[in-house]
Amino acid sequence: MDVILLYDVFHEIENKDQILNELHKILCDNGVLSFSDHHLEEKEITDAVMKGGYFKLVKKGKKTYTFKKNHTSQEGNIPNARMDDA
């Protein structure tokens, strides 16, 4: 996938880390996660999405955040890498 739109649902998701991990897996190397959730504050959004090192913030709009796929986690490894990702 080139682009994933995650709009106004993140606050309802219980297993946020698992969802972000799966989105990271299916997003192409230069892929974009476009995110908006009016139920959350900016810090809640950026902390949650960047927590596992899967994504980095590249642009903040008025209501929408644009994240790019991060190729390495905070530990320097590709998070939950699959063999076909190598």
N, C-alpha and C positions, 0 to 999 in steps of 0.2 A: 504494500500500500504506500502511496505517495503522501496522502494526507488523511489524518483522522480527526474528526470533529467530535469533541466531547463537551457538549453544551448542556448545562443546567441539570446534570444528573449525578455528578461526583459526590455531592453531599449525601446522597441516598445509598451509596455503595458501602457495604460493610468491609469488604476485603480489598481496600484500595491498593495496597502494595502488589497483590496478586494481579489485579487488573492492569496496573501500570507495567508490570513485568510482561504480561501478554501483549499489550500494545507495543512495547519495545520490540518484542520478537517479530511481530508482523509488519512493522514499519520499515520501509526501505532505508538504506544508509543515509540518504539526504532527506528523509521524510520529515514531515511537520505534524506536530500535535497542536491543533487549535483548540483552546480551552476557554470556557466561560461558565461561571456559576455564580449567579447573583446572591446565593445563600451564604457564600463564603467571603471572608475578607482577603485582601491581597496576600498577606503573610501566610494565611492558611493554605491558599492555593499554591504559592511558590514553594513553601516548605513541603507540602504533601507530594507535589509532582516531582520535585528535585531530590527528595529524600533518599531514594535508593541509588541515585546517580544515573538513572535511566535517561533523563532529559535535562537539557539546559535551556534557560530562558533566553530568547533572542530578541523578542519584541513585546512590548506592553502597549496595548491600545486602550481605548476608553473603557471597554468592557471585556475585551478579548486578550488572551495571552497566547503568544506563539512560542512553542518549545520545539527544539530540534532534538533529534535522537542523539544521545551521547554514546559514543562508541566504547567508552570505558566507564566502569563504575568508580566510586570514590576510592576503592581499594586497588584500582588499576586493572581490573579484570573485566571482561565482557560479562555482564550479569546473565547468569543462566544460559550461557552460549550453547547453541546447538552445533552439531558437526557441520551442517550445511551453511553455517554462518562464517566459517573459517575461510 
